[in-house]
Amino acid sequence: MIINVASECGYTPQYQQMQELYERFQDKIVVVGCPANNFGGQEPGSNDQIHSFCQKNYGVTFPLTTKIDIHTEPIYQWLAQKSQNKVLNSEVKWNFSKYLLNENGQLVSFFPSGVSPIDDVIVKYVSK
């Protein structure tokens, strides 16, 4: 699961749910947080500050990338365009948008910010 994250967002507490999903299903899912400052300037910190914040406040042990720009990052171009991912078009409208991929790296689904990482729809897929 790939999620664009930010430390000063109303959805920032989802870090805890991301960690819970990661711990609960470590043998079935990899959660990757992609810090991005694209929405509301809500991720102003350096990579070191972001990693420290996540570990200190949410005990994050899942991988975090370096800070990215989702509008230019190639993986986000692929994730958002059906012409590239062959599954769906999507638009990242805010922080904590979620892309679920299968074990072969194929896009399965997109979930907007308001969907919890431990929502039943995600857990049901991961626990298959």
N, C-alpha and C positions, 0 to 999 in steps of 0.2 A: 504494500500500500504506500503510495506516494502522497504526501500532504504538504502543502505550502503553509508554513508556520510563521508566527510573529509573537514576540514577547510582551507587547503592550496592547493586545487585542482583547475584546470582550470574550472571545473564544479561547484565549490562552489556557484556561483550565482544562481544555481538551488534551493538553499534554499528559495529564494524569490518566485519562482514558486511553490515550495512545499507548502509554506505558503498560497499562493493565492488559490491553489487547496483546501487546508484544510478549509480556510475561506468560499470559494464559495459553497462547498458541505459538510459542517460539518454534516448535517443530513444524508449523504449518504456514507461518507468515513472517515476512520481514517488513517492519514499519520503517519508512525513511522520511524524516522531517527535512524539508527544504526551506530554510529561513529566507524570507523575501521581504523587502521593504516597499512593495508595490502598492499597498493599500493603506492610506492614512498615515504613512510614515511610522507605522507601528513596529518596525524592526530596525531601529537606528543603530544598534550595537555592532561591535566588531564580532568576528567569528568566535574569538576567545570569550568575549562577554556573553554571547548567546549560549555557548556550550556550558559555561559556568552557571548561568541563570537556570538553564534547564535541569542540570544536575542538582543544584542546590534546592530549587523550589519544587521539582517534580520527580526527582530521582531517575531522570531519563538515562536509559542504557541502550536504547535503540540508536541506530546511526542517524547523524545529522550531517547534511552536506555543508559546504561553505555557503555563504549568502549568495543568492542568485537573483536574477531578474526574470520573472516568469514570462515576460513578454518577448524575451530574446533567447532564453534557454532552450536548446534543441529538444530536450525531453518533453518540455511543456508544449512545444509546437506539435510534436508527435501525439502527445496525449489528447490535445484539444481538437485535432483535425481528423475527421473520418477519412479523408483522402489519404492520410498517412497511417492511421491506426486500424482502419477497416472495420471499426465497430460503431463509433458515434462521434458526433460533434458536441463539444461542450465549451463552456465559457467560465473561466475562473473569475468570479465576481468579487471575491473577498478572501481573506486569510482562512486557513483550515478547510480548504476544498480537498476532497479525497478522491484519488484514483486507485481502483482495485485492479490488480493484474493477477493473472494465474501463474502457475509454476513455470509456464513456458514463456513468460514475458508478454503475453497477449492481454490487451485491455479487456476487462470484464465489465466494469461499471464506473460511473462517476457519482459522487455524492457531494452536495453543496455543504457549505460551512455549518449549517444548523443540524446536520446529521451527526450524531455522536459516533466516535470510532467504535463504541461498543453497542451500537444500535443492533437490534435483532437481525435486521436484513444483512448486516455485515458479518455478525457472529455466525449466523446460519450458513453463509457461504464458506467462511473460514473453517468451520467445524465439520464440514463434510468429510 
